[in-house]
Amino acid sequence: MSSFPDHDWFMEQVRREQAGLRAFVRSLGLRPDAADDVAQEAFVVAFEKLAVFERGTNFGAWLRTIARFLVSKERRREERRQRLIGDFVAGALDE
């Protein structure tokens, strides 16, 4: 038996969870282009952290927790981007 993390097992989880994860991330209200990026990033983070995943627990729930954190991070990034754009436009109009 191979040790965990097992690449084949992980790839099966990706196949099983990808559509649901993308739908979950979109349901949290991100722009569609950002939602797909965040879903992909969640799989990358999950793979990097796979050694801490408790085998036998709900992988999908764990993955959605990762995605929820990444959505929060993306929202903060988007708010910061909009604030900077607003500041730039306001500064340009003042000139």
N, C-alpha and C positions, 0 to 999 in steps of 0.2 A: 504494500500500500504506500502511495506517495505521501509525503508530508504536506501539511497545510501551511501556507497557501498553495493550492493546486491550480495551475493555469487553466486546465480543462474545466474544472469545476467553476472557476470564475467566469470563463467565457460562456458557459451554459447559463449562469446567472445574468450575464449581460443580455443574452438573447431573450431570456424570459422576462426581464424587467425593463428593457429599453423603451418600449412603447408606453408603458404605464408611467415610467419616470418622466418622460417628456411631457405627457399629459398633466402629471402632477405639478411639474415646474411651471407649465403654462397657466395652470389654474391659480397659481400664486400671483399672477398679474404682470409678469415681465413682458417686455417687448418680444414678439415671436423670434426674432433673430438672436436675442440674448438668451431666451429660454433654451434653445437647442444647445448653445454654447455651455450654459450652466449644467444641463443634463450630462453632456459629454465630460465636463470637468468633474462632476460627481463620480462618474465611473473611474476616472483617473485617480482621484483622491481615495476612493474605496480600494482600488488595487494597491495603492501605496500603503494604506492602513490595514490591509487584509490580515496581517499577522495579529492584530488586536481584536478582530471580529471573532465572537464566540460561535464556533460552528454548532449548528443545531438551533440557533436562534433565527429570528425572521430577518433574512438578508434584505428583503424589500423595505422593511421598516427602517433598518439601519441606513440603507441607501437614501431613503427619503429624508432622514435626519441630516445626513450630509448635505443633500440638495437644499434643504430648508436653510441651513447655515450659509451656503453659497448664494442663495437668492438674497438673503439679507445683505451679504457683502456686495452683491451686484447692485442692489437698490441704493446702498450708501455711495457706491462709485457713480451711479447715474445721477443721484442728487448733487454730488460734488461737481460733476461735469456740467449739469444744468446751471448750477450756481456760478461756475466760472464763465460759462457762455453769457449768462445774464450780466455779470460784472463787465465782461468785455464789451458787450453791446452798449450797456449804459455808459461806459467810459468813452466809447466811440461817439455816442450821441452828444456827450458833453463837450466834445472838442469843437 
